[in-house]
């Protein structure tokens, strides 16, 4: 042991200094000095009251034992290594290990200094193998070489600085703690911080070319953590924290990696992780955050120029989270949260995939210029937009819920959009694809809610809403080429519209509701109706209009359809319209129109204004009731039946019209507050199965077809057609019948009643008219061109009945006439005629043949009963045969011309009139004969058809009781009938003739007043067969008078 009372010195100009034992300077310093070249070596302890200094101009300094300086400890060599084998302590000042030139510095024991600890070499390795503690700072500085710190490093008040000016690695395995900053910096080399690193202010690791490895926790208590490499990777296997400031990890052309779970990054303010492009190699680098990344009050920003970004832990920022790659994918395996501002993930060329939740206080933006986007967790933007976009090419798939405080936008140029769970936006939900050549679909797999609009569009691709869809304002789905599927309920506070522009079907499987308008439109111009159909399975309701339009495609409305205003369904090309339930337009119209396709409504139809159904080619089938506050209009233009299964009610007009071909069938009741018209204009029948009722007119027209009153049941049904103030018109212009089935067993009966108007039945073609009853307040007019007329009852104030075909017959069981009956027919058979109650006028009957110059073939009225006090006038009768019985006083035939024979009777007297082959037979009270060789009415039609008889024609007047006034040739009187003496029956006259008289020539003129008639003799056996000629005598006043 060497001991000095004051100091210990060993000094040589050149050579080695070796201290084998312990050295102690009790009051002052220990100094070991070589002025020239030489090594200094100690193996024992060295203690000094003040400083310990070992210095050589060139040589190795090896302090093998513990070294303690009361003030400082220094080891300084101009060139050579410094080796410290034991503990080094500077009790009041610093420890300084310095190599001016080339040389390594190596310590294995602890180093403690009251102030600083410094290890510096111009070129060489610095290896601090033991713990190093500096009261102020700790520095290790080499111009070129590695720095190795094997133990803990502590700078209690100031910084720890590990610096390599040139090329060299920095490696630490123990903890590093600094009162202020920790700096590890090398111009070129790896930095490996193997233990925990704590800076009282900041921590900085920088390498100009090389990687950075963090093995333990890195903490900057007040300022930033900055890990920067100019060319290399950064690997963080421990926690990185900036408790009051920022964390920055930056690399050029290298990867930045944090280990799974333990590789966490925390900053009170911002976290920046950035890889820039290496211009020399063109390389970028990946960012892989295996653990959580947190910027408590600031931003998280991860950017790489050319590389991938992967996060497996939670990413959380007090402000914003940004992840961007120019050329590479982004994968976020954990949650991503920006408490106050935005989350933004963008790539220029690369996919983006998240499996955790994304949450932003403001907006979420996920954008790939070319690449797919897959978001696996919930996406939430609390106060602004969620925007997910791919540009050039890329799909979007979101498997978690989306909650947006403003808009939720999903956009692709070429790529599908799949949103598989709930999507909610406080403003708009927008999804659009712009692909024109490749199919790009949009799928909403869950419910969609927007507190303003939902706007979905594709150019080429399908749109699918698999869940419930709700927009407080507008809901719009638009595709140029693609189908639209709404699989559950769809609700829009304002307008709901689904539109395919060129090709595509629309299917709504749930209910659809719009506060304003509901529009479903397809514009398929192809011929395949499967490419342009509209199907609504649930109910469709709107506060304004509902419109369903196709060009070529079917429209199927299976649920109830109800609009505040209009319901409009139209197929302008090829396509049918079917509805399985009720259709209601509360204030305006229901309009169903097809160009080529049927219309089939399974429920009731009700409109506050009009109901209009029009088909160019196709049946119209209304299975329920149809009700309109205004008009009901139904029309088929080319080919199609119209069938109303239920009741039809309109406050104004009802019109059913088939223009070219088609039947019109009313299976239910029909009620109009104005008029009803049914027109089968070319080929088709009109069939009424229940009552039809109009305040004004009823007009039913057909051309080639029938007008039928036929019920629905096998038993007899009464079918009424009634007008309150207007007219009833049945018109048929081609081939067919106007009839009911009352003449069949259990047949149905038609009741036509115009309570204040007229009835007109016109058959201008070929076919019969057979109806049970026609009752008109005014004129009852029946016209047939080529057919029979059968009526059980026919009523009218004036009756005008015409049959144009002379082969056809008019057969009426009962007539009730107010004043006049006009007939124009060859064969007339009427069982009973009565007069309307309260009518005080004679009942006038005006019969004519089919033409004015033609005699009637047969005219029969079996019974006429006018009102009490009224007479019956047959104004003219030119007939071959006839029979008329009138219980009337008088019963008058002012002009009579019978070609064969006819019988006329009142309640007490029956007269038989002959125009050819007269026979006196039993059962008649008197007989007349008309010479039909003269005075044919055809030769004097004007006078015949006037009210005047100029004496050419016979007349007959059953005046009252048995009194009869007549003009003509009286053949014979029955027993107990008498004439005045100035007139003699022809039988009485001829009874005075002998068999030798000439019966072949006129026997003279028999003058009756101013009436002259040539009589021709007839064979005796014909004239007076089985007759007993009574003696002529004057008649009593109560017996028949024949003039």
ABEGO torsion letter per residue (X at the ends): XBBBAABBBBBBABEBBBBABBBBBAABBBBBBBABBEBBBBABBBBBABBBBBBBABEBBBBABBBBBABBBBBBBABEBBBBABBBBBAABBBBBBBABBEBBBBABBBBBABBBBBBBABEBBBBABBBBBABBBBBBBABEBBBBABBBBBAABBBBBBBABBEBBBBABBBBBABBBBBBBABEBBBBABBBBBAABBBBBBABEBBBBABBBBBAABBBBBBBABEBBBBABBBBBAABBBBBBBBGBBBBBBBGABBBBBABBBBBBBBBBAAAGBBBBBBBABBBBBAABBBBBBBABEBBBBABBBBBABBBBBBBABEBBBBABBBBBAABBBBBBBABEBBBBABBBBBABBBBBBBABEBBBBABBBBBAABBBBBBBBABEBBBBABBBBBABBBBBBBABEBBBBABBBBBABBBBBBBABAABBBBBBBABBBBBABBBBBBBABEBBBBABBBBBABBBBBBBABEBBBBABBBBBABBBBBBBAABEBBBBABBBBBABBBBBBBABABABAAAABBBBABBBBBABBBBBBBABEBBBBABBBBBABBBBBBBABBEBBBBABBBBBAABBBBBBBABEBBBBABBBBBABBBBBBBABEBBBBABBBBBABBBBBBBAABEBBBBABBBBBABBBBBBBAABEBBBBABBBBBABBBBBBBABBEBBBBABBBBBABBBBBBBBBEBBBBBBABABBBBBBBBBAABBBBBBBABBEBBBBAAABBGBBBBBBBBAABBBBBBBABBEBBBBABBBBABBBBBBBABBBBBBABBBEABBBBBBABAABBBBBABBBBAABBBBBBABBBBABBBBBBGBBBBBBBBBBBABAABBBABBBBABBBBBBGBBBBBABBBBABBBBBBBBOBBBBABBBBABBBBBBBAABBBBBBABGBBBBBGBABBBBBBAABGBAAABAAAAABABBAGABBBBBBABEABBBBBEBBABBBBGBBBBAABBBAAAAAAABBAABBAABBAEBBBBEABBBBBBBBBAAAAABGBBBBBBBBBBAABBBBX
